[in-house]
Amino acid sequence: MEVPLTSEQQAQLSQLANSRGRNPETLAQEVLSLYLEHEAHFIDAVKQGIASLDRGEYVEHSEVAERIERLFKS
């Protein structure tokens, strides 16, 4: 698979890779891997949140506001 990059993206990738002494292709693969891992974790967290809601496990908006207020008063 090839992913077309704009000339600006290519320049940014090359500049970042060079500043780290890296190969642009390797850096792009690492960045993509990190992104895919992050997305998988995010999707899992959303699914867990939905399951919690389905079980009735949640905090009301007013309770969240109270907790935040207590944090700032500490």
mmJSON file of the N, C-alpha and C atoms, coordinates in Angstrom:
{"data_MODEL":{"atom_site":{
"group_PDB":["ATOM","ATOM","ATOM","ATOM","ATOM","ATOM","ATOM","ATOM","ATOM","ATOM","ATOM","ATOM","ATOM","ATOM","ATOM","ATOM","ATOM","ATOM","ATOM","ATOM","ATOM","ATOM","ATOM","ATOM","ATOM","ATOM","ATOM","ATOM","ATOM","ATOM","ATOM","ATOM","ATOM","ATOM","ATOM","ATOM","ATOM","ATOM","ATOM","ATOM","ATOM","ATOM","ATOM","ATOM","ATOM","ATOM","ATOM","ATOM","ATOM","ATOM","ATOM","ATOM","ATOM","ATOM","ATOM","ATOM","ATOM","ATOM","ATOM","ATOM","ATOM","ATOM","ATOM","ATOM","ATOM","ATOM","ATOM","ATOM","ATOM","ATOM","ATOM","ATOM","ATOM","ATOM","ATOM","ATOM","ATOM","ATOM","ATOM","ATOM","ATOM","ATOM","ATOM","ATOM","ATOM","ATOM","ATOM","ATOM","ATOM","ATOM","ATOM","ATOM","ATOM","ATOM","ATOM","ATOM","ATOM","ATOM","ATOM","ATOM","ATOM","ATOM","ATOM","ATOM","ATOM","ATOM","ATOM","ATOM","ATOM","ATOM","ATOM","ATOM","ATOM","ATOM","ATOM","ATOM","ATOM","ATOM","ATOM","ATOM","ATOM","ATOM","ATOM","ATOM","ATOM","ATOM","ATOM","ATOM","ATOM","ATOM","ATOM","ATOM","ATOM","ATOM","ATOM","ATOM","ATOM","ATOM","ATOM","ATOM","ATOM","ATOM","ATOM","ATOM","ATOM","ATOM","ATOM","ATOM","ATOM","ATOM","ATOM","ATOM","ATOM","ATOM","ATOM","ATOM","ATOM","ATOM","ATOM","ATOM","ATOM","ATOM","ATOM","ATOM","ATOM","ATOM","ATOM","ATOM","ATOM","ATOM","ATOM","ATOM","ATOM","ATOM","ATOM","ATOM","ATOM","ATOM","ATOM","ATOM","ATOM","ATOM","ATOM","ATOM","ATOM","ATOM","ATOM","ATOM","ATOM","ATOM","ATOM","ATOM","ATOM","ATOM","ATOM","ATOM","ATOM","ATOM","ATOM","ATOM","ATOM","ATOM","ATOM","ATOM","ATOM","ATOM","ATOM","ATOM","ATOM","ATOM","ATOM","ATOM","ATOM","ATOM","ATOM","ATOM","ATOM","ATOM","ATOM","ATOM","ATOM","ATOM"],
"id":[1,2,3,4,5,6,7,8,9,10,11,12,13,14,15,16,17,18,19,20,21,22,23,24,25,26,27,28,29,30,31,32,33,34,35,36,37,38,39,40,41,42,43,44,45,46,47,48,49,50,51,52,53,54,55,56,57,58,59,60,61,62,63,64,65,66,67,68,69,70,71,72,73,74,75,76,77,78,79,80,81,82,83,84,85,86,87,88,89,90,91,92,93,94,95,96,97,98,99,100,101,102,103,104,105,106,107,108,109,110,111,112,113,114,115,116,117,118,119,120,121,122,123,124,125,126,127,128,129,130,131,132,133,134,135,136,137,138,139,140,141,142,143,144,145,146,147,148,149,150,151,152,153,154,155,156,157,158,159,160,161,162,163,164,165,166,167,168,169,170,171,172,173,174,175,176,177,178,179,180,181,182,183,184,185,186,187,188,189,190,191,192,193,194,195,196,197,198,199,200,201,202,203,204,205,206,207,208,209,210,211,212,213,214,215,216,217,218,219,220,221,222],
"type_symbol":["N","C","C","N","C","C","N","C","C","N","C","C","N","C","C","N","C","C","N","C","C","N","C","C","N","C","C","N","C","C","N","C","C","N","C","C","N","C","C","N","C","C","N","C","C","N","C","C","N","C","C","N","C","C","N","C","C","N","C","C","N","C","C","N","C","C","N","C","C","N","C","C","N","C","C","N","C","C","N","C","C","N","C","C","N","C","C","N","C","C","N","C","C","N","C","C","N","C","C","N","C","C","N","C","C","N","C","C","N","C","C","N","C","C","N","C","C","N","C","C","N","C","C","N","C","C","N","C","C","N","C","C","N","C","C","N","C","C","N","C","C","N","C","C","N","C","C","N","C","C","N","C","C","N","C","C","N","C","C","N","C","C","N","C","C","N","C","C","N","C","C","N","C","C","N","C","C","N","C","C","N","C","C","N","C","C","N","C","C","N","C","C","N","C","C","N","C","C","N","C","C","N","C","C","N","C","C","N","C","C","N","C","C","N","C","C","N","C","C","N","C","C"],
"label_atom_id":["N","CA","C","N","CA","C","N","CA","C","N","CA","C","N","CA","C","N","CA","C","N","CA","C","N","CA","C","N","CA","C","N","CA","C","N","CA","C","N","CA","C","N","CA","C","N","CA","C","N","CA","C","N","CA","C","N","CA","C","N","CA","C","N","CA","C","N","CA","C","N","CA","C","N","CA","C","N","CA","C","N","CA","C","N","CA","C","N","CA","C","N","CA","C","N","CA","C","N","CA","C","N","CA","C","N","CA","C","N","CA","C","N","CA","C","N","CA","C","N","CA","C","N","CA","C","N","CA","C","N","CA","C","N","CA","C","N","CA","C","N","CA","C","N","CA","C","N","CA","C","N","CA","C","N","CA","C","N","CA","C","N","CA","C","N","CA","C","N","CA","C","N","CA","C","N","CA","C","N","CA","C","N","CA","C","N","CA","C","N","CA","C","N","CA","C","N","CA","C","N","CA","C","N","CA","C","N","CA","C","N","CA","C","N","CA","C","N","CA","C","N","CA","C","N","CA","C","N","CA","C","N","CA","C","N","CA","C","N","CA","C","N","CA","C","N","CA","C","N","CA","C","N","CA","C","N","CA","C"],
"label_alt_id":[null,null,null,null,null,null,null,null,null,null,null,null,null,null,null,null,null,null,null,null,null,null,null,null,null,null,null,null,null,null,null,null,null,null,null,null,null,null,null,null,null,null,null,null,null,null,null,null,null,null,null,null,null,null,null,null,null,null,null,null,null,null,null,null,null,null,null,null,null,null,null,null,null,null,null,null,null,null,null,null,null,null,null,null,null,null,null,null,null,null,null,null,null,null,null,null,null,null,null,null,null,null,null,null,null,null,null,null,null,null,null,null,null,null,null,null,null,null,null,null,null,null,null,null,null,null,null,null,null,null,null,null,null,null,null,null,null,null,null,null,null,null,null,null,null,null,null,null,null,null,null,null,null,null,null,null,null,null,null,null,null,null,null,null,null,null,null,null,null,null,null,null,null,null,null,null,null,null,null,null,null,null,null,null,null,null,null,null,null,null,null,null,null,null,null,null,null,null,null,null,null,null,null,null,null,null,null,null,null,null,null,null,null,null,null,null,null,null,null,null,null,null],
"label_comp_id":["MET","MET","MET","GLU","GLU","GLU","VAL","VAL","VAL","PRO","PRO","PRO","LEU","LEU","LEU","THR","THR","THR","SER","SER","SER","GLU","GLU","GLU","GLN","GLN","GLN","GLN","GLN","GLN","ALA","ALA","ALA","GLN","GLN","GLN","LEU","LEU","LEU","SER","SER","SER","GLN","GLN","GLN","LEU","LEU","LEU","ALA","ALA","ALA","ASN","ASN","ASN","SER","SER","SER","ARG","ARG","ARG","GLY","GLY","GLY","ARG","ARG","ARG","ASN","ASN","ASN","PRO","PRO","PRO","GLU","GLU","GLU","THR","THR","THR","LEU","LEU","LEU","ALA","ALA","ALA","GLN","GLN","GLN","GLU","GLU","GLU","VAL","VAL","VAL","LEU","LEU","LEU","SER","SER","SER","LEU","LEU","LEU","TYR","TYR","TYR","LEU","LEU","LEU","GLU","GLU","GLU","HIS","HIS","HIS","GLU","GLU","GLU","ALA","ALA","ALA","HIS","HIS","HIS","PHE","PHE","PHE","ILE","ILE","ILE","ASP","ASP","ASP","ALA","ALA","ALA","VAL","VAL","VAL","LYS","LYS","LYS","GLN","GLN","GLN","GLY","GLY","GLY","ILE","ILE","ILE","ALA","ALA","ALA","SER","SER","SER","LEU","LEU","LEU","ASP","ASP","ASP","ARG","ARG","ARG","GLY","GLY","GLY","GLU","GLU","GLU","TYR","TYR","TYR","VAL","VAL","VAL","GLU","GLU","GLU","HIS","HIS","HIS","SER","SER","SER","GLU","GLU","GLU","VAL","VAL","VAL","ALA","ALA","ALA","GLU","GLU","GLU","ARG","ARG","ARG","ILE","ILE","ILE","GLU","GLU","GLU","ARG","ARG","ARG","LEU","LEU","LEU","PHE","PHE","PHE","LYS","LYS","LYS","SER","SER","SER"],
"label_asym_id":["A","A","A","A","A","A","A","A","A","A","A","A","A","A","A","A","A","A","A","A","A","A","A","A","A","A","A","A","A","A","A","A","A","A","A","A","A","A","A","A","A","A","A","A","A","A","A","A","A","A","A","A","A","A","A","A","A","A","A","A","A","A","A","A","A","A","A","A","A","A","A","A","A","A","A","A","A","A","A","A","A","A","A","A","A","A","A","A","A","A","A","A","A","A","A","A","A","A","A","A","A","A","A","A","A","A","A","A","A","A","A","A","A","A","A","A","A","A","A","A","A","A","A","A","A","A","A","A","A","A","A","A","A","A","A","A","A","A","A","A","A","A","A","A","A","A","A","A","A","A","A","A","A","A","A","A","A","A","A","A","A","A","A","A","A","A","A","A","A","A","A","A","A","A","A","A","A","A","A","A","A","A","A","A","A","A","A","A","A","A","A","A","A","A","A","A","A","A","A","A","A","A","A","A","A","A","A","A","A","A","A","A","A","A","A","A","A","A","A","A","A","A"],
"label_entity_id":["1","1","1","1","1","1","1","1","1","1","1","1","1","1","1","1","1","1","1","1","1","1","1","1","1","1","1","1","1","1","1","1","1","1","1","1","1","1","1","1","1","1","1","1","1","1","1","1","1","1","1","1","1","1","1","1","1","1","1","1","1","1","1","1","1","1","1","1","1","1","1","1","1","1","1","1","1","1","1","1","1","1","1","1","1","1","1","1","1","1","1","1","1","1","1","1","1","1","1","1","1","1","1","1","1","1","1","1","1","1","1","1","1","1","1","1","1","1","1","1","1","1","1","1","1","1","1","1","1","1","1","1","1","1","1","1","1","1","1","1","1","1","1","1","1","1","1","1","1","1","1","1","1","1","1","1","1","1","1","1","1","1","1","1","1","1","1","1","1","1","1","1","1","1","1","1","1","1","1","1","1","1","1","1","1","1","1","1","1","1","1","1","1","1","1","1","1","1","1","1","1","1","1","1","1","1","1","1","1","1","1","1","1","1","1","1","1","1","1","1","1","1"],
"label_seq_id":[1,1,1,2,2,2,3,3,3,4,4,4,5,5,5,6,6,6,7,7,7,8,8,8,9,9,9,10,10,10,11,11,11,12,12,12,13,13,13,14,14,14,15,15,15,16,16,16,17,17,17,18,18,18,19,19,19,20,20,20,21,21,21,22,22,22,23,23,23,24,24,24,25,25,25,26,26,26,27,27,27,28,28,28,29,29,29,30,30,30,31,31,31,32,32,32,33,33,33,34,34,34,35,35,35,36,36,36,37,37,37,38,38,38,39,39,39,40,40,40,41,41,41,42,42,42,43,43,43,44,44,44,45,45,45,46,46,46,47,47,47,48,48,48,49,49,49,50,50,50,51,51,51,52,52,52,53,53,53,54,54,54,55,55,55,56,56,56,57,57,57,58,58,58,59,59,59,60,60,60,61,61,61,62,62,62,63,63,63,64,64,64,65,65,65,66,66,66,67,67,67,68,68,68,69,69,69,70,70,70,71,71,71,72,72,72,73,73,73,74,74,74],
"pdbx_PDB_ins_code":[null,null,null,null,null,null,null,null,null,null,null,null,null,null,null,null,null,null,null,null,null,null,null,null,null,null,null,null,null,null,null,null,null,null,null,null,null,null,null,null,null,null,null,null,null,null,null,null,null,null,null,null,null,null,null,null,null,null,null,null,null,null,null,null,null,null,null,null,null,null,null,null,null,null,null,null,null,null,null,null,null,null,null,null,null,null,null,null,null,null,null,null,null,null,null,null,null,null,null,null,null,null,null,null,null,null,null,null,null,null,null,null,null,null,null,null,null,null,null,null,null,null,null,null,null,null,null,null,null,null,null,null,null,null,null,null,null,null,null,null,null,null,null,null,null,null,null,null,null,null,null,null,null,null,null,null,null,null,null,null,null,null,null,null,null,null,null,null,null,null,null,null,null,null,null,null,null,null,null,null,null,null,null,null,null,null,null,null,null,null,null,null,null,null,null,null,null,null,null,null,null,null,null,null,null,null,null,null,null,null,null,null,null,null,null,null,null,null,null,null,null,null],
"Cartn_x":[0.845,0.0,0.888,0.51,1.208,0.243,0.755,-0.06,0.508,-0.253,0.257,0.309,1.389,1.555,1.661,1.167,1.349,2.827,3.238,4.643,4.945,3.961,4.16,4.345,3.527,3.656,5.0,5.418,6.72,7.844,7.758,8.792,8.815,7.631,7.553,8.115,7.748,8.227,9.744,10.25,11.703,12.433,11.907,12.538,12.537,11.412,11.326,12.251,12.235,13.105,14.576,14.952,16.345,16.76,15.849,16.201,16.409,15.883,16.043,17.029,17.655,18.62,17.954,16.734,15.955,15.66,15.229,14.785,13.31,12.896,11.497,10.492,10.831,9.919,9.725,10.811,10.732,9.928,10.188,9.444,7.953,7.614,6.207,5.553,6.253,5.709,5.489,6.439,6.305,5.14,4.997,3.899,2.564,2.472,1.234,0.916,1.922,1.711,1.187,1.78,1.321,-0.117,-0.445,-1.803,-2.805,-2.486,-3.396,-3.589,-2.519,-2.616,-3.5,-3.306,-4.115,-5.59,-5.879,-7.269,-7.908,-7.169,-7.692,-8.018,-7.14,-7.398,-8.604,-8.714,-9.838,-11.158,-11.204,-12.422,-12.782,-11.789,-12.04,-12.6,-12.037,-12.521,-13.958,-14.295,-15.668,-16.617,-16.213,-17.047,-17.241,-16.178,-16.289,-17.227,-17.141,-18.022,-19.475,-19.744,-21.111,-21.628,-20.785,-21.189,-21.505,-20.707,-20.974,-22.313,-22.576,-23.872,-25.016,-24.844,-25.876,-26.151,-25.118,-25.291,-25.791,-25.924,-26.374,-25.262,-24.037,-22.878,-22.36,-22.767,-22.323,-22.453,-21.895,-21.935,-22.738,-23.684,-24.507,-23.652,-24.069,-23.343,-23.111,-24.113,-23.977,-22.893,-22.775,-21.741,-20.351,-20.241,-18.957,-18.552,-19.502,-19.218,-18.78,-19.444,-19.074,-17.663,-17.326,-15.993,-14.934,-15.187,-14.23,-14.062,-15.157,-15.104,-14.291,-14.482,-13.704,-12.211,-11.865,-10.455,-9.8,-10.53,-9.956,-9.919,-10.731,-10.701,-9.59,-9.067,-8.028,-6.706],
"Cartn_y":[-1.174,0.0,1.234,2.173,3.45,4.529,5.455,6.557,7.839,8.497,9.739,10.854,11.577,12.717,13.982,15.068,16.351,16.722,17.66,18.098,18.693,19.361,19.921,18.805,17.761,16.628,15.938,15.767,15.141,15.971,17.279,18.157,18.091,18.114,18.037,16.711,15.625,14.306,14.216,14.692,14.665,15.511,16.689,17.575,16.931,16.363,15.725,14.514,13.705,12.526,12.939,13.919,14.379,14.929,15.659,16.234,15.155,13.984,12.871,11.821,12.127,11.184,9.906,10.028,8.86,8.871,7.759,7.607,8.004,8.85,9.284,8.126,7.096,5.963,5.215,5.012,4.316,5.141,6.448,7.317,7.292,7.331,7.281,5.981,4.859,3.582,3.579,4.136,4.192,5.08,6.225,7.144,6.474,5.791,5.098,4.004,3.261,2.219,2.805,3.918,4.571,5.053,5.631,6.107,4.951,3.854,2.709,2.128,2.07,1.59,2.519,3.819,4.798,4.651,4.521,4.382,3.126,2.022,0.769,0.948,1.617,1.867,2.785,3.796,4.72,3.996,3.185,2.432,1.506,0.853,-0.021,0.769,1.947,2.771,3.226,3.569,3.967,2.791,1.619,0.424,0.143,0.305,0.109,1.146,2.384,3.435,3.143,2.692,2.349,1.199,0.204,-0.93,-0.466,0.475,1.022,1.741,2.515,3.201,2.205,1.152,0.123,-0.539,-0.623,-1.212,-0.183,1.054,2.111,2.673,2.443,2.92,4.213,5.322,6.618,7.654,8.818,9.921,11.039,11.585,12.682,13.939,14.801,16.036,16.864,16.967,17.775,17.213,15.887,15.276,15.539,15.512,15.82,17.252,18.176,19.575,19.719,19.015,19.077,18.541,17.451,16.869,17.828,18.445,19.411,20.591,21.064,22.198,21.851,20.658,20.216,20.156,19.723,19.636,21.008,22.01,23.34,24.035,23.579,24.167,23.576,22.44,21.775,22.478],
"Cartn_z":[0.0,0.0,0.0,-0.787,-0.799,-0.34,0.453,0.939,0.345,-0.502,-1.085,-0.046,-0.054,0.853,0.02,0.595,-0.072,0.033,-0.773,-0.703,0.665,1.259,2.6,3.628,3.55,4.479,4.295,3.061,2.798,3.399,3.243,3.788,5.312,5.917,7.383,7.884,7.215,7.624,7.485,6.379,6.168,7.2,7.468,8.448,9.839,10.229,11.538,11.614,10.577,10.56,10.628,9.831,9.83,11.182,11.84,13.144,14.204,13.935,14.868,14.354,13.228,12.658,12.186,11.667,11.282,9.793,9.287,7.911,7.848,6.9,6.837,6.718,5.947,5.782,7.098,7.826,9.114,10.11,10.129,11.038,10.704,9.417,9.013,9.474,9.345,9.802,11.314,12.056,13.509,13.925,13.246,13.553,13.266,12.147,11.794,12.813,13.235,14.243,15.549,15.977,17.205,17.066,15.925,15.681,15.723,15.04,15.019,16.419,17.19,18.573,19.401,19.237,19.966,19.605,18.323,17.877,18.442,18.479,19.035,20.515,21.26,22.681,22.856,22.006,22.093,21.845,20.805,20.49,21.643,22.235,23.376,24.558,24.814,25.926,25.692,24.465,24.15,24.38,23.931,24.135,25.631,26.41,27.862,28.464,27.993,28.496,28.171,26.963,26.578,27.417,27.658,28.497,29.915,30.442,31.776,31.811,30.778,30.704,30.65,29.861,29.75,31.101,31.956,33.291,34.306,33.869,34.773,35.63,35.244,36.002,35.37,35.941,35.435,36.536,36.285,37.232,36.585,37.322,36.823,36.626,35.736,35.429,36.686,37.522,38.735,39.659,39.717,40.554,39.978,38.681,38.048,38.389,38.271,38.586,40.044,40.956,42.371,42.589,41.924,42.074,41.56,40.438,39.874,40.818,41.348,42.273,43.511,44.035,45.205,44.882,43.666,43.271,43.292,42.816,42.744,44.096,45.026,46.374,47.224,46.825,47.603,47.543],
"occupancy":[1.0,1.0,1.0,1.0,1.0,1.0,1.0,1.0,1.0,1.0,1.0,1.0,1.0,1.0,1.0,1.0,1.0,1.0,1.0,1.0,1.0,1.0,1.0,1.0,1.0,1.0,1.0,1.0,1.0,1.0,1.0,1.0,1.0,1.0,1.0,1.0,1.0,1.0,1.0,1.0,1.0,1.0,1.0,1.0,1.0,1.0,1.0,1.0,1.0,1.0,1.0,1.0,1.0,1.0,1.0,1.0,1.0,1.0,1.0,1.0,1.0,1.0,1.0,1.0,1.0,1.0,1.0,1.0,1.0,1.0,1.0,1.0,1.0,1.0,1.0,1.0,1.0,1.0,1.0,1.0,1.0,1.0,1.0,1.0,1.0,1.0,1.0,1.0,1.0,1.0,1.0,1.0,1.0,1.0,1.0,1.0,1.0,1.0,1.0,1.0,1.0,1.0,1.0,1.0,1.0,1.0,1.0,1.0,1.0,1.0,1.0,1.0,1.0,1.0,1.0,1.0,1.0,1.0,1.0,1.0,1.0,1.0,1.0,1.0,1.0,1.0,1.0,1.0,1.0,1.0,1.0,1.0,1.0,1.0,1.0,1.0,1.0,1.0,1.0,1.0,1.0,1.0,1.0,1.0,1.0,1.0,1.0,1.0,1.0,1.0,1.0,1.0,1.0,1.0,1.0,1.0,1.0,1.0,1.0,1.0,1.0,1.0,1.0,1.0,1.0,1.0,1.0,1.0,1.0,1.0,1.0,1.0,1.0,1.0,1.0,1.0,1.0,1.0,1.0,1.0,1.0,1.0,1.0,1.0,1.0,1.0,1.0,1.0,1.0,1.0,1.0,1.0,1.0,1.0,1.0,1.0,1.0,1.0,1.0,1.0,1.0,1.0,1.0,1.0,1.0,1.0,1.0,1.0,1.0,1.0,1.0,1.0,1.0,1.0,1.0,1.0,1.0,1.0,1.0,1.0,1.0,1.0],
"B_iso_or_equiv":[0.0,0.0,0.0,0.0,0.0,0.0,0.0,0.0,0.0,0.0,0.0,0.0,0.0,0.0,0.0,0.0,0.0,0.0,0.0,0.0,0.0,0.0,0.0,0.0,0.0,0.0,0.0,0.0,0.0,0.0,0.0,0.0,0.0,0.0,0.0,0.0,0.0,0.0,0.0,0.0,0.0,0.0,0.0,0.0,0.0,0.0,0.0,0.0,0.0,0.0,0.0,0.0,0.0,0.0,0.0,0.0,0.0,0.0,0.0,0.0,0.0,0.0,0.0,0.0,0.0,0.0,0.0,0.0,0.0,0.0,0.0,0.0,0.0,0.0,0.0,0.0,0.0,0.0,0.0,0.0,0.0,0.0,0.0,0.0,0.0,0.0,0.0,0.0,0.0,0.0,0.0,0.0,0.0,0.0,0.0,0.0,0.0,0.0,0.0,0.0,0.0,0.0,0.0,0.0,0.0,0.0,0.0,0.0,0.0,0.0,0.0,0.0,0.0,0.0,0.0,0.0,0.0,0.0,0.0,0.0,0.0,0.0,0.0,0.0,0.0,0.0,0.0,0.0,0.0,0.0,0.0,0.0,0.0,0.0,0.0,0.0,0.0,0.0,0.0,0.0,0.0,0.0,0.0,0.0,0.0,0.0,0.0,0.0,0.0,0.0,0.0,0.0,0.0,0.0,0.0,0.0,0.0,0.0,0.0,0.0,0.0,0.0,0.0,0.0,0.0,0.0,0.0,0.0,0.0,0.0,0.0,0.0,0.0,0.0,0.0,0.0,0.0,0.0,0.0,0.0,0.0,0.0,0.0,0.0,0.0,0.0,0.0,0.0,0.0,0.0,0.0,0.0,0.0,0.0,0.0,0.0,0.0,0.0,0.0,0.0,0.0,0.0,0.0,0.0,0.0,0.0,0.0,0.0,0.0,0.0,0.0,0.0,0.0,0.0,0.0,0.0,0.0,0.0,0.0,0.0,0.0,0.0],
"pdbx_formal_charge":[null,null,null,null,null,null,null,null,null,null,null,null,null,null,null,null,null,null,null,null,null,null,null,null,null,null,null,null,null,null,null,null,null,null,null,null,null,null,null,null,null,null,null,null,null,null,null,null,null,null,null,null,null,null,null,null,null,null,null,null,null,null,null,null,null,null,null,null,null,null,null,null,null,null,null,null,null,null,null,null,null,null,null,null,null,null,null,null,null,null,null,null,null,null,null,null,null,null,null,null,null,null,null,null,null,null,null,null,null,null,null,null,null,null,null,null,null,null,null,null,null,null,null,null,null,null,null,null,null,null,null,null,null,null,null,null,null,null,null,null,null,null,null,null,null,null,null,null,null,null,null,null,null,null,null,null,null,null,null,null,null,null,null,null,null,null,null,null,null,null,null,null,null,null,null,null,null,null,null,null,null,null,null,null,null,null,null,null,null,null,null,null,null,null,null,null,null,null,null,null,null,null,null,null,null,null,null,null,null,null,null,null,null,null,null,null,null,null,null,null,null,null],
"auth_seq_id":[1,1,1,2,2,2,3,3,3,4,4,4,5,5,5,6,6,6,7,7,7,8,8,8,9,9,9,10,10,10,11,11,11,12,12,12,13,13,13,14,14,14,15,15,15,16,16,16,17,17,17,18,18,18,19,19,19,20,20,20,21,21,21,22,22,22,23,23,23,24,24,24,25,25,25,26,26,26,27,27,27,28,28,28,29,29,29,30,30,30,31,31,31,32,32,32,33,33,33,34,34,34,35,35,35,36,36,36,37,37,37,38,38,38,39,39,39,40,40,40,41,41,41,42,42,42,43,43,43,44,44,44,45,45,45,46,46,46,47,47,47,48,48,48,49,49,49,50,50,50,51,51,51,52,52,52,53,53,53,54,54,54,55,55,55,56,56,56,57,57,57,58,58,58,59,59,59,60,60,60,61,61,61,62,62,62,63,63,63,64,64,64,65,65,65,66,66,66,67,67,67,68,68,68,69,69,69,70,70,70,71,71,71,72,72,72,73,73,73,74,74,74],
"auth_comp_id":["MET","MET","MET","GLU","GLU","GLU","VAL","VAL","VAL","PRO","PRO","PRO","LEU","LEU","LEU","THR","THR","THR","SER","SER","SER","GLU","GLU","GLU","GLN","GLN","GLN","GLN","GLN","GLN","ALA","ALA","ALA","GLN","GLN","GLN","LEU","LEU","LEU","SER","SER","SER","GLN","GLN","GLN","LEU","LEU","LEU","ALA","ALA","ALA","ASN","ASN","ASN","SER","SER","SER","ARG","ARG","ARG","GLY","GLY","GLY","ARG","ARG","ARG","ASN","ASN","ASN","PRO","PRO","PRO","GLU","GLU","GLU","THR","THR","THR","LEU","LEU","LEU","ALA","ALA","ALA","GLN","GLN","GLN","GLU","GLU","GLU","VAL","VAL","VAL","LEU","LEU","LEU","SER","SER","SER","LEU","LEU","LEU","TYR","TYR","TYR","LEU","LEU","LEU","GLU","GLU","GLU","HIS","HIS","HIS","GLU","GLU","GLU","ALA","ALA","ALA","HIS","HIS","HIS","PHE","PHE","PHE","ILE","ILE","ILE","ASP","ASP","ASP","ALA","ALA","ALA","VAL","VAL","VAL","LYS","LYS","LYS","GLN","GLN","GLN","GLY","GLY","GLY","ILE","ILE","ILE","ALA","ALA","ALA","SER","SER","SER","LEU","LEU","LEU","ASP","ASP","ASP","ARG","ARG","ARG","GLY","GLY","GLY","GLU","GLU","GLU","TYR","TYR","TYR","VAL","VAL","VAL","GLU","GLU","GLU","HIS","HIS","HIS","SER","SER","SER","GLU","GLU","GLU","VAL","VAL","VAL","ALA","ALA","ALA","GLU","GLU","GLU","ARG","ARG","ARG","ILE","ILE","ILE","GLU","GLU","GLU","ARG","ARG","ARG","LEU","LEU","LEU","PHE","PHE","PHE","LYS","LYS","LYS","SER","SER","SER"],
"auth_asym_id":["A","A","A","A","A","A","A","A","A","A","A","A","A","A","A","A","A","A","A","A","A","A","A","A","A","A","A","A","A","A","A","A","A","A","A","A","A","A","A","A","A","A","A","A","A","A","A","A","A","A","A","A","A","A","A","A","A","A","A","A","A","A","A","A","A","A","A","A","A","A","A","A","A","A","A","A","A","A","A","A","A","A","A","A","A","A","A","A","A","A","A","A","A","A","A","A","A","A","A","A","A","A","A","A","A","A","A","A","A","A","A","A","A","A","A","A","A","A","A","A","A","A","A","A","A","A","A","A","A","A","A","A","A","A","A","A","A","A","A","A","A","A","A","A","A","A","A","A","A","A","A","A","A","A","A","A","A","A","A","A","A","A","A","A","A","A","A","A","A","A","A","A","A","A","A","A","A","A","A","A","A","A","A","A","A","A","A","A","A","A","A","A","A","A","A","A","A","A","A","A","A","A","A","A","A","A","A","A","A","A","A","A","A","A","A","A","A","A","A","A","A","A"],
"auth_atom_id":["N","CA","C","N","CA","C","N","CA","C","N","CA","C","N","CA","C","N","CA","C","N","CA","C","N","CA","C","N","CA","C","N","CA","C","N","CA","C","N","CA","C","N","CA","C","N","CA","C","N","CA","C","N","CA","C","N","CA","C","N","CA","C","N","CA","C","N","CA","C","N","CA","C","N","CA","C","N","CA","C","N","CA","C","N","CA","C","N","CA","C","N","CA","C","N","CA","C","N","CA","C","N","CA","C","N","CA","C","N","CA","C","N","CA","C","N","CA","C","N","CA","C","N","CA","C","N","CA","C","N","CA","C","N","CA","C","N","CA","C","N","CA","C","N","CA","C","N","CA","C","N","CA","C","N","CA","C","N","CA","C","N","CA","C","N","CA","C","N","CA","C","N","CA","C","N","CA","C","N","CA","C","N","CA","C","N","CA","C","N","CA","C","N","CA","C","N","CA","C","N","CA","C","N","CA","C","N","CA","C","N","CA","C","N","CA","C","N","CA","C","N","CA","C","N","CA","C","N","CA","C","N","CA","C","N","CA","C","N","CA","C","N","CA","C","N","CA","C","N","CA","C","N","CA","C","N","CA","C"],
"pdbx_PDB_model_num":[1,1,1,1,1,1,1,1,1,1,1,1,1,1,1,1,1,1,1,1,1,1,1,1,1,1,1,1,1,1,1,1,1,1,1,1,1,1,1,1,1,1,1,1,1,1,1,1,1,1,1,1,1,1,1,1,1,1,1,1,1,1,1,1,1,1,1,1,1,1,1,1,1,1,1,1,1,1,1,1,1,1,1,1,1,1,1,1,1,1,1,1,1,1,1,1,1,1,1,1,1,1,1,1,1,1,1,1,1,1,1,1,1,1,1,1,1,1,1,1,1,1,1,1,1,1,1,1,1,1,1,1,1,1,1,1,1,1,1,1,1,1,1,1,1,1,1,1,1,1,1,1,1,1,1,1,1,1,1,1,1,1,1,1,1,1,1,1,1,1,1,1,1,1,1,1,1,1,1,1,1,1,1,1,1,1,1,1,1,1,1,1,1,1,1,1,1,1,1,1,1,1,1,1,1,1,1,1,1,1,1,1,1,1,1,1,1,1,1,1,1,1]
}}}
